[in-house]
Amino acid sequence: MGTTLAAAFLASLVECVEALTVVLAVGSVRGWPGALAGAATALGVLAAIVAAVGPALTRIPLHMVQLVVGAMILLFGMRWLRKAILRAAGLIALHDEAAAFAKETAVLRGASVARGWDRLAFAAAFNITMLEGTEVVFIVIALGAGGRELMATASLGAIAALLAIVALGFALHRPLARVPENTLKFVVGVLLSAFGTFWVGEGAGIAWPGDDLAIPALMAAYLAIALCLAPACRRVARAVPLATEEDKTDALA
């Protein structure tokens, strides 16, 4: 349960930081009523999805849930881990929240300002919160698919991350540019990949040595592989005479 809480918290933290950047840009340029209303509405929709889908999973045979959800969360984690490795290797630019804030602000300032209720502010905040929040919902449902206690633990981790980011956003009124997002994605990618591998194995009938203690071992294995791949990708990219960094990334993929 502790690992589930940590995975849900860290994964949600990354998504909340990205959503906060856009919501802050919308609020500072278009006004806070529309931005806050849009974000709050999206959060309500996402909470309803978790409440509706979460209990339904308990009526499905556990091995089927583990196999299907495990495969999906494994792919999800591997995608995050792949991007984190490529960023660590210098093949993909690090995500810059300050630059994203400036870009979003420039776009919003170019739009006409409506009188009264600002539908653009509402829509922009709603869309980014739904976009980033959908990934959080997926992670919470996947991590909590093993039972009600795990669902409550995963939900608690996501809520804690949301409250932490909201508190920081209200206190600072600026994007959290100093949050080590790539490091968080690296860690979350390892966590989700380990969870996904474990659940796929259990769903397929594999008896893991040590039962749940196999999860930390899988995390250590994924971490070791990832730490070896980052410098290896950097060396290969330097040796491959391709025209652009995108070509190098495609070759390594």
Buried (B, 14 or more C-beta within 10 A) or exposed (E): BEBBBBBBBBBBBBBBBBBBBBBBBBBBBBBBEBBBBBBEBBBEBBBEBBEEBBEEBEEEEBEEBBBBBBBBBBEBBBBBBBBBBBBBBBBBEEBBBEEBBBBBBEEBEEEEEEEEEBEBBBEBBBBBBBBBBBBBBBBBBBBBBBEEEBBBBBBBBBBBBBEBBBEBBEEEEBBBBEBEBBBBBBBBBBBBBBBBBBBBBBBEEEEBEEEEEBBEBBBEBBBEEBBEBBEEBBEBBEEEEEEEBEEBBEEBE
